[in-house]
Amino acid sequence: MTTLADMPYETLQAGIKFKHPEHGEQIILDLRHGPVGPAIRFHNSDIYSGQMPKMSDDEEGDIFQVMARNTWPYGAEQWEYIGPVSQDEIAAHGWQWFQVLCPHCGFAHRLLAPTDPSGQRPCRACGMVFDRPAHPAL
């Protein structure tokens, strides 16, 4: 069995499916670097969102422990790889493939989204923050 922990972050891509005992089946929509580390945007879970987590009153520990529990690769061994998403699943969710190239290094960011994603994004390869429109990918 291959898990998320077995896969280096650099090899992860949008469209890969995983199964988690608590979060169920999840599909990667996008990958980027967030303010607190590598970010994986799953279709129905924000566990590795790369954002600062909100602390609730019942959270134990300090903010650094809470951040660690929500930052990749913590718990990555619980995410079982189940393969690539199918075209039928993409259509059922109303997603389509998009691509945007980093203007600095040319890295091709591929992602799944219901509409053209916009806004700033940090490049996964070189780290430069850029704002470029994504184009439908084939």
C-alpha positions in Angstrom: 0.0 0.0 0.0 1.4 3.4 -1.0 0.6 6.4 1.2 1.0 10.1 1.0 4.0 9.8 3.2 5.7 7.7 0.6 5.4 10.4 -2.1 7.7 13.4 -2.1 5.8 16.7 -2.2 7.4 17.6 -5.5 5.9 14.5 -7.2 2.3 15.2 -6.1 -0.1 16.5 -8.7 -3.7 17.7 -9.0 -6.1 14.8 -9.8 -4.6 12.2 -7.4 -7.0 10.5 -5.1 -6.4 9.4 -1.5 -8.5 7.7 1.1 -8.3 8.7 4.8 -10.0 6.9 7.7 -11.5 10.2 9.0 -11.8 12.4 5.9 -12.8 9.7 3.4 -11.9 9.8 -0.3 -10.2 13.1 -1.2 -9.0 14.4 -4.6 -6.1 16.9 -4.9 -7.3 20.0 -6.7 -4.3 22.2 -6.3 -0.8 22.3 -4.7 1.1 25.4 -3.6 3.2 26.8 -0.8 1.1 28.5 1.9 2.2 30.8 4.8 2.9 27.8 7.1 4.3 25.3 4.6 3.5 23.1 1.6 -0.3 23.2 0.9 -2.4 20.5 -0.6 -6.0 21.6 -1.5 -8.2 18.6 -1.4 -11.7 18.8 -2.8 -13.5 18.3 0.6 -10.9 18.8 3.4 -8.7 21.6 4.5 -6.3 19.4 6.6 -3.2 20.5 4.6 -4.4 23.9 3.5 -1.1 25.6 4.3 -3.1 28.3 6.2 -2.9 29.2 9.9 -5.4 27.0 11.6 -8.1 28.5 13.8 -7.9 27.3 17.4 -11.0 26.2 19.2 -11.5 26.3 23.0 -11.2 22.5 23.2 -7.9 22.4 21.3 -5.1 21.1 23.5 -1.6 22.5 23.3 -0.2 25.7 21.9 -0.6 27.2 18.4 2.6 25.5 17.2 1.3 22.0 18.1 -2.0 22.8 16.3 -0.1 24.1 13.3 2.0 20.9 13.2 -1.1 18.7 13.2 -2.5 20.5 10.2 0.8 20.8 8.2 2.0 18.3 5.7 3.6 15.7 6.2 2.1 15.2 9.7 -0.2 12.2 9.5 0.6 11.6 5.9 1.0 7.8 6.5 -2.8 7.7 7.1 -3.6 8.8 3.5 -3.8 5.7 1.2 -3.1 6.4 -2.5 -6.0 5.1 -4.6 -5.0 6.4 -8.1 -5.8 9.2 -10.5 -9.2 10.8 -10.8 -11.3 9.6 -13.8 -12.8 11.9 -16.4 -16.2 10.8 -15.3 -15.4 12.0 -11.7 -14.1 15.3 -13.0 -17.3 15.8 -15.0 -19.5 14.7 -12.1 -18.0 17.4 -9.9 -18.2 20.1 -12.6 -14.4 20.6 -12.7 -12.0 21.1 -15.5 -8.3 21.1 -15.9 -6.5 24.5 -15.9 -2.8 25.3 -16.3 -0.8 28.4 -15.5 2.9 28.9 -16.1 5.3 30.7 -13.7 6.6 33.8 -15.5 10.0 33.4 -13.8 10.9 29.7 -14.2 8.2 28.4 -16.5 6.9 25.7 -14.1 3.5 24.5 -15.3 1.0 24.5 -12.4 -1.9 22.1 -13.3 -5.1 22.2 -11.2 -8.7 21.2 -11.1 -11.4 23.8 -10.6 -15.0 24.5 -11.5 -14.1 27.9 -13.1 -11.0 29.8 -14.2 -9.0 30.2 -11.0 -7.5 33.7 -10.5 -5.4 35.5 -8.0 -1.8 35.3 -6.8 0.0 32.1 -6.4 3.5 31.2 -5.2 5.4 29.0 -7.6 6.0 25.5 -6.4 9.3 25.4 -8.1 11.0 28.8 -7.5 8.8 30.4 -4.9 8.0 33.6 -6.9 4.6 35.0 -6.2 2.8 35.9 -9.4 -0.7 36.7 -10.7 -1.4 35.3 -14.1 -4.7 33.9 -15.5 -5.0 30.2 -15.8 -5.9 28.7 -19.2 -7.9 25.5 -19.8 -5.6 22.6 -20.2 -6.1 19.6 -22.4 
